[in-house]
């Protein structure tokens, strides 16, 4: 554009979004998460200078909200009804009740009903909210009324901890920067692998327990590799499956005792591959669950340590606009 031509945020979105959206889609970013990620990409990589303003702490600046609104408008125009939120995005996790694997469908995003002006509020959850009961998300659990008080308390505690871990992982991965394509690729694998591990544990065939250990280990591996690639552009990340070995490369990073315990639970890289192919025989449920839970802790830690963390995206609420319902053609 000429110097005397003023570009609106709508103009910027129209010019940049086709290529940015294609890139986000190619790296597995969900349609729901793309408007925010695209806006961050524009600010960090496309906007060089803002007259009279600074890009520092840009997420709280009014102009960032205006740019996000323009990007959302672009998505409304291009994707139409595909942007209509019919149900919360959920993640399948697993807990044990009466030593029985039980599915837990965890909503990662919450939406309010669509208002008369075709807007709704979208919440990217990072924790268990005060009005939520994690036991409501159990799928075909044993009869809770038949559990002892101690068993019910344990089930509630396990569900609450799992919800917190999964949501922290999901939330932490939202702020992975766009400057490392390999980091994005690793980030895109973490939640699907954790979900696959949970689904493998939930299979009626016990052979799924061995597969679950491989998948849980691979999820942790990708979380650490994502961190390493974001933390350093010069570090050569080895092509190994050994979580303990990869963890040692994260020098200088705070290492809480909970993480040390989780790392100690994970199999060696060699054994992780053997579990993948079922070469280590029958695996007890208790061990499969232990590795799965350890992987959640590792993934939570590294997803939330990924630099740069310019801001926290915790339980953020964003007002979204959706297209009006199409009118039926009179018969």
BELLIN-V675445 format. One record per helix or strand. SS is the DSSP state (alpha for helix, beta for strand). FROM is the first residue (numbers start at 1). LEN is the number of residues. If there is no record, write none. Layout:
SS|FROM|LEN ; SS|FROM|LEN
This chain:
alpha|9|18 ; alpha|31|16 ; alpha|58|3 ; alpha|62|22 ; beta|90|8 ; beta|100|8 ; beta|109|3 ; beta|119|6 ; alpha|134|4 ; beta|138|2 ; alpha|144|3 ; alpha|149|25 ; alpha|181|22 ; alpha|208|24 ; alpha|243|6 ; alpha|257|9 ; alpha|269|8 ; alpha|285|19 ; beta|316|6
